[in-house]
């Protein structure tokens, strides 16, 4: 077995068969990512390998800082070629980090480049990749087609105008590109200037005054309608933690009024207010059959110096250690008690919470919709091989792997789609290993349906061809 060859990560004959015959053929449903809808609408032709690969990839930026690369050659004023050289020189120091695998999978799958990336090969790889980007099919849309992507769920603020999604909906592009409702800024009442600017934008795009809490929530509901008209199937919420104390409507209204007047909310008030907003959106989602995605746990901008210099989403965030159980239980319990608990995907960023997130969905399933409440894929600091294997094993132990909706890229780079291949190889290796050890029977119809469902079928039924009772059905592996 060689590095990144056809048997990469596949250690048994059953694993190789499942991957090649079933997993590799499945279309990709990338229901959570941060790709630019404008780039897709305009079918962007990337100016260079830096623009396609490094421009917004905070995973790489973080590794480069750890390797002693100055900010000038990461996000600063250095030329794209200089920044690429800095990345190339960093790559040999990423051995055993998932970036080493992803880097070489992406070079192979997109460009057919099998050279190892390092300082001495940077010029050759830069020249060949740029040649292909300049004249070949590797535009934004071309990459999606080549990677067999069926759906892209971008991440969009309710205050965003959605013009690019309107263009895409009318374009006839065969890959389904839909917005995802991400109202996180509504909860930033601890930052009055941010909250006020967002409220003005929301009022402008919705036509509803947002200077009161009822007005702001009505504007969110109006934008929920607008997103639905463009095929939206989910909301997404990034929080350090949900509040176990929900407070009253009057308290939430007072917090909003104070923020608009310039008084920052306390941390506890901000958490209660953000939870109030998420509850509101979750109820709207339930009425429409949408999925509520909760990304919980990151500690944002812990380094004030870097935060001031670089702003957010620059590779400076880290794993938080807040308790997640009390807030999650209160949140799900309240919706269940009201009869408004809809489809949910719960993502944790701290591996210490794995057992909690694997077990908790079982307390809130309804016995009607298979996999209604999901533990999401290994995310951010856990989307490497160890994190994926631990997530899949814990889910298998405490839930139903067969109902899992599978992997997402969570990426800002169009070249990240081999992460789905990475996940699929790991999944097939786990299942094939269990067959080889006698833990599972070698019954290929069952194994095929399991692999096809996790790689594509379950997500397809939920996000591409939704029905009120949508779920993967056996036999889908034949698609």
C-alpha positions, 0 to 999 in steps of 0.5 A: 500500500502506497501513499494516497494510492487506490487503497489509501486508508482501506486495509481489508478486501471488503473495505476496498470493495465497498469503497470502489463499488458503492461509496465512490459512486455516490453523489455528494450532498454538501449540506453545510459549507461556506462557499460563495454563491457569487462565485458559483453564479458567476462561474468564477475562474480562479486567478491562481492556485492561491485564490482557489486553495489558500485565499480563505482556508484558515486551516492552512493559515493556522498551520503556517503560524504554528510553523513560524510563518509571518502573517505577511505571507499568510494574510498580509501583503505578500504576493500570491506566489510568495504565500503559496511558497510559504505553504509549500514549505510548511507542508512537510511539517504537517506530517500526521496532520490531516492537512498533509492528506487533504493537500495531496488528495486535492492536488491529485483529484483536481489536477492529477499532480502526484508530486509531494508538495514542498519548497523545491516542488512549489514552482512546478506545482504552481505552474501546472495548477495555474495552467489548468485553472486558466484554461481548463474546466476547473471553474467554480461550477466545473469543480462541482460537476467534476466532484459529482456534487448534487447539492451545495448548502451555502451559509447566508445571513437573513440580512443578505439580499440573496441576489446570487441565489436568485440568479442561480435558481434561474440559471439551469445549473444542474447542481442544486445550490441553496441558501442556509439560514444563519442568523447568528448576528442577531444574538450579538447583543453584547456588541451594540454597534454590530447588532444595530448595523445588522438590524438596519440591514435586516429592516432594509431587506425585509421591509419590516422595522426591527427597532423592537423585538417583535419587529426583529422576529417578524423580519426574521420570519419574512426572510425565512419565507424568502429563503424557502422560496429559493429552496432553503432546507435548513438553518444553522447556528454557531454558539458557544453554548445554549442557555439552560435559562431561557428567560421571558419574552419581556426580558429578551425585548428589554435586552434588544432595546438596550443593545439598540440604544448602545448598552452591551448585554452581559455574557449571560444576557447575550447567551439567553437572548441568542437562545431565544432567537434560536428557539424562534427559528427552530419553531419556524423550521418545524412548521416547514420541515426544515433542519435546525443545525446547532454547531456548539462549543467553539471559543471565538477569538481567544487571542485579542491581539490577533483578533484586532489585527485579523478579525474573525474567521482567521484561524484563531478560534479554538475548542471551548470547554463549556458544559453543553448538556444543560442547555441542549436538554432544556432547548430540546425539551422545551420544543418537544413539550410544545410539539414544535421539535423538528429535525435537528443535527447537533455538532460538538467541537469538543471530543469530551462531549462525544458520548453526550451528543451521541446518546442525547438524540435517542431521548428525543426521537419521535418513533415516526421519522428515522434519524429525526435528531442527529449527531452531526459529523466530526467538525472543525477540530474533529474532522481528521481521521481520528475524529471521524473514526471516534465519531462513527464508532460512538454513533454506532455504539449509542445510536444508528449509524445506518440513519446518519446523514454523513459528511460535510466540507464546512469549507470556504474552498472549492477544492475541499471536496476530497474530504468526502472521499477521505470520510468515505474511505474511513467509513468503508475501512471501519465496516470492512474491518468489522467484517474481517474480524467477524463482528459483522456478517459479510452480507453485501446487500446490508453493507451496501445500503449502510454505506450508500445511506451514510455517504449519500442516501440519507442526506439526499432524502433530507436535503435534495428530495425532501418529503414530510417523512423523508428517509433513506430506503434500502436499495438506494445503493443502486443509484 
